[in-house]
Protein backbone atom coordinates (compact mmCIF):
# COMPACT_ATOMS: atom_id res chain seq x y z
CA UNK A 1 0.00 0.00 0.00
CA UNK A 2 1.28 3.46 -0.89
CA UNK A 3 2.30 5.67 2.01
CA UNK A 4 -0.10 8.53 2.74
CA UNK A 5 1.46 10.60 5.49
CA UNK A 6 -0.25 13.56 7.15
CA UNK A 7 2.01 16.03 8.98
CA UNK A 8 0.25 18.21 11.58
CA UNK A 9 1.25 20.66 14.29
CA UNK A 10 1.58 24.31 15.25
CA UNK A 11 3.35 26.92 13.15
CA UNK A 12 7.14 27.14 12.96
CA UNK A 13 8.10 23.66 14.14
CA UNK A 14 9.47 22.30 10.85
CA UNK A 15 6.43 20.67 9.22
CA UNK A 16 7.31 21.85 5.72
CA UNK A 17 10.99 20.97 6.10
CA UNK A 18 10.14 17.47 7.28
CA UNK A 19 7.51 17.01 4.57
CA UNK A 20 9.94 17.93 1.79
CA UNK A 21 12.63 15.68 3.23
CA UNK A 22 10.29 12.68 3.55
CA UNK A 23 8.87 13.15 0.05
CA UNK A 24 12.37 13.28 -1.44
CA UNK A 25 13.74 10.41 0.62
CA UNK A 26 10.83 8.04 -0.02
CA UNK A 27 9.95 9.05 -3.57
CA UNK A 28 6.51 10.36 -2.63
CA UNK A 29 4.41 13.20 -3.98
CA UNK A 30 4.06 16.26 -1.77
CA UNK A 31 0.71 17.81 -0.90
CA UNK A 32 0.99 21.43 0.18
CA UNK A 33 -2.22 22.01 2.16
CA UNK A 34 -1.09 25.18 3.95
CA UNK A 35 -3.38 27.91 2.61
CA UNK A 36 -1.64 30.66 4.56
CA UNK A 37 2.08 30.03 4.24
CA UNK A 38 2.16 27.50 1.41
CA UNK A 39 3.56 27.73 -2.10
CA UNK A 40 0.69 30.00 -3.26
CA UNK A 41 -1.48 31.59 -0.56
CA UNK A 42 -5.15 30.68 -0.74
CA UNK A 43 -4.53 27.53 -2.77
CA UNK A 44 -3.47 23.92 -2.18
CA UNK A 45 -1.01 22.13 -4.43
CA UNK A 46 0.02 18.63 -5.46
CA UNK A 47 3.67 18.36 -6.48
CA UNK A 48 4.35 15.11 -8.34
CA UNK A 49 6.68 13.75 -11.00
CA UNK A 50 3.93 14.18 -13.58
CA UNK A 51 3.43 17.87 -12.81
CA UNK A 52 1.82 20.36 -10.47
CA UNK A 53 -1.94 20.64 -9.89
CA UNK A 54 -3.64 23.30 -7.80
CA UNK A 55 -7.08 23.84 -6.35
CA UNK A 56 -8.42 27.14 -5.05
CA UNK A 57 -9.61 27.48 -1.46
CA UNK A 58 -9.81 31.26 -1.61
CA UNK A 59 -8.82 32.06 1.97
CA UNK A 60 -5.51 32.27 3.80
CA UNK A 61 -6.86 30.50 6.88
CA UNK A 62 -8.66 27.15 7.13
CA UNK A 63 -11.09 28.62 9.66
CA UNK A 64 -14.25 29.47 7.76
CA UNK A 65 -13.16 27.44 4.74
CA UNK A 66 -13.15 23.96 6.23
CA UNK A 67 -15.46 22.42 3.63
CA UNK A 68 -13.51 23.85 0.69
CA UNK A 69 -10.19 22.74 2.17
CA UNK A 70 -11.42 19.22 2.91
CA UNK A 71 -12.85 18.84 -0.61
CA UNK A 72 -9.64 20.15 -2.19
CA UNK A 73 -7.51 17.87 0.01
CA UNK A 74 -9.54 14.84 -1.03
CA UNK A 75 -9.39 15.66 -4.75
CA UNK A 76 -5.64 16.19 -4.81
CA UNK A 77 -5.10 13.00 -2.82
CA UNK A 78 -7.03 11.05 -5.45
CA UNK A 79 -4.63 12.32 -8.11
CA UNK A 80 -1.57 10.93 -6.35
CA UNK A 81 -0.53 7.59 -7.81
CA UNK A 82 2.55 6.82 -5.71
CA UNK A 83 1.61 8.06 -2.23
CA UNK A 84 2.27 11.41 -0.64
CA UNK A 85 3.35 13.48 2.32
CA UNK A 86 0.74 16.11 3.20
CA UNK A 87 2.03 19.32 4.79
CA UNK A 88 -0.56 21.39 6.65
CA UNK A 89 -0.99 24.82 8.24
CA UNK A 90 -0.63 25.44 11.97
CA UNK A 91 -4.31 25.27 12.96
CA UNK A 92 -4.54 23.07 16.08
CA UNK A 93 -8.12 21.97 15.59
CA UNK A 94 -8.11 18.25 16.34
CA UNK A 95 -11.59 17.64 14.93
CA UNK A 96 -10.69 19.23 11.61
CA UNK A 97 -7.34 17.42 11.38
CA UNK A 98 -9.09 14.13 12.05
CA UNK A 99 -11.54 14.86 9.22
CA UNK A 100 -8.66 15.83 6.96
CA UNK A 101 -6.87 12.55 7.68
CA UNK A 102 -10.05 10.68 6.76
CA UNK A 103 -10.64 12.44 3.43
CA UNK A 104 -6.96 12.01 2.52
CA UNK A 105 -7.07 8.32 3.31
CA UNK A 106 -3.97 8.78 5.47
CA UNK A 107 -2.30 5.68 6.83
CA UNK A 108 0.32 7.55 8.89
CA UNK A 109 0.28 10.74 10.96
CA UNK A 110 3.24 12.72 12.26
CA UNK A 111 2.12 15.10 15.03
CA UNK A 112 4.21 17.99 16.35
CA UNK A 113 1.58 18.62 19.04
CA UNK A 114 0.51 16.48 22.00
CA UNK A 115 -3.19 17.23 21.57
CA UNK A 116 -3.15 16.28 17.89
CA UNK A 117 -1.12 13.17 18.71
CA UNK A 118 -3.78 12.12 21.23
CA UNK A 119 -6.51 12.65 18.63
CA UNK A 120 -4.95 9.94 16.45
CA UNK A 121 -2.97 7.70 18.81
CA UNK A 122 -5.92 5.42 19.62
CA UNK A 123 -6.29 4.36 15.96
CA UNK A 124 -4.67 0.94 15.45
CA UNK A 125 -4.91 1.26 11.67
CA UNK A 126 -2.73 4.40 11.65
CA UNK A 127 1.02 4.67 12.22
CA UNK A 128 1.07 7.68 14.56
CA UNK A 129 4.33 9.33 15.61
CA UNK A 130 4.97 12.16 18.06
CA UNK A 131 7.56 14.52 16.61
CA UNK A 132 9.62 17.18 18.38
CA UNK A 133 10.29 20.54 16.69
CA UNK A 134 13.17 20.38 14.27
CA UNK A 135 16.39 22.11 15.36
CA UNK A 136 17.09 25.54 13.95
CA UNK A 137 13.44 26.48 13.38
CA UNK A 138 12.47 29.87 14.85
CA UNK A 139 9.04 31.41 15.42
CA UNK A 140 7.97 34.05 12.90
CA UNK A 141 6.00 37.15 13.77
CA UNK A 142 2.64 37.96 12.15
CA UNK A 143 4.41 40.71 10.19
CA UNK A 144 6.93 38.18 8.83
CA UNK A 145 4.10 35.87 7.81
CA UNK A 146 2.31 38.67 5.98
CA UNK A 147 5.55 39.64 4.26
CA UNK A 148 6.10 36.06 3.09
CA UNK A 149 2.56 35.81 1.69
CA UNK A 150 3.00 39.10 -0.11
CA UNK A 151 6.36 38.03 -1.56
CA UNK A 152 4.86 34.83 -2.95
CA UNK A 153 1.93 36.69 -4.48
CA UNK A 154 4.27 39.26 -6.02
CA UNK A 155 6.32 36.43 -7.51
CA UNK A 156 3.10 34.93 -8.88
CA UNK A 157 2.35 38.21 -10.70
CA UNK A 158 5.94 38.78 -11.85
CA UNK A 159 5.12 38.08 -15.52
CA UNK A 160 1.51 39.21 -15.49
CA UNK A 161 -0.24 40.84 -18.43
CA UNK A 162 -3.66 42.28 -19.11
CA UNK A 163 -6.65 40.37 -20.46
CA UNK A 164 -10.43 40.74 -20.60
CA UNK A 165 -12.49 38.19 -18.68
CA UNK A 166 -16.01 37.98 -17.20
CA UNK A 167 -16.65 40.07 -14.09
CA UNK A 168 -18.36 38.11 -11.29
CA UNK A 169 -19.62 39.81 -8.18
CA UNK A 170 -16.82 40.30 -5.72
CA UNK A 171 -14.85 42.89 -3.80
CA UNK A 172 -12.19 44.44 -6.07
CA UNK A 173 -9.91 44.81 -3.04
CA UNK A 174 -9.43 41.04 -3.22
CA UNK A 175 -7.99 38.83 -5.93
CA UNK A 176 -10.10 36.77 -8.33
CA UNK A 177 -9.36 33.12 -9.00
CA UNK A 178 -9.18 31.70 -12.53
CA UNK A 179 -10.25 28.09 -13.03
CA UNK A 180 -9.94 25.74 -16.00
CA UNK A 181 -12.74 23.57 -17.38
CA UNK A 182 -11.86 20.78 -14.92
CA UNK A 183 -12.07 23.08 -11.91
CA UNK A 184 -8.32 23.30 -11.34
CA UNK A 185 -6.80 26.59 -10.26
CA UNK A 186 -4.81 28.37 -12.96
CA UNK A 187 -3.83 31.47 -11.01
CA UNK A 188 -4.97 34.80 -9.65
CA UNK A 189 -6.17 37.94 -11.39
CA UNK A 190 -6.25 41.51 -10.11
CA UNK A 191 -9.07 43.77 -11.29
CA UNK A 192 -7.69 46.68 -13.33
CA UNK A 193 -10.82 48.19 -14.93
CA UNK A 194 -14.49 47.29 -14.53
CA UNK A 195 -16.81 47.41 -17.54
CA UNK A 196 -19.85 45.73 -16.02
CA UNK A 197 -20.20 42.13 -17.21
CA UNK A 198 -16.60 42.13 -18.41
CA UNK A 199 -13.45 43.49 -16.81
CA UNK A 200 -9.79 44.05 -17.56
CA UNK A 201 -7.56 42.03 -15.26
CA UNK A 202 -3.85 41.81 -14.55
CA UNK A 203 -2.94 38.12 -14.43
CA UNK A 204 -0.08 35.74 -15.21
CA UNK A 205 -2.56 33.22 -16.67
CA UNK A 206 -2.46 32.76 -20.44
CA UNK A 207 -4.40 29.48 -20.67
CA UNK A 208 -8.13 29.31 -21.46
CA UNK A 209 -10.27 30.29 -18.45
CA UNK A 210 -13.59 28.54 -17.82
CA UNK A 211 -14.61 30.45 -14.71
CA UNK A 212 -13.66 33.56 -12.76
CA UNK A 213 -14.46 33.41 -9.03
CA UNK A 214 -14.04 35.92 -6.16
CA UNK A 215 -11.69 35.11 -3.29
CA UNK A 216 -10.84 36.48 0.15
CA UNK A 217 -7.15 36.79 -0.69
CA UNK A 218 -6.13 40.44 -0.68
CA UNK A 219 -4.73 41.98 -3.83
Buried (B, 14 or more C-beta within 10 A) or exposed (E): EEBBBBBBBBBBBBBBEBBBEBBEEEEBBBBBBBBBBBBBBBBBBBBBEEEEBBBBBBBBBBEEBBEBBBEBBBBBBEBBEEBBBBBBBBBBBBEBBBBBBEBBBBBBBBBBBEEBBEBBBEEEEBBBBBBEBBEEBEEBEEEEBBEBBEEBBEEBBEEBEEBEBEBEEBEBEBBBBBBBEEEBBBBBBBBBEEEEEEBBBBBBBEEEBEBBEBBBBBB
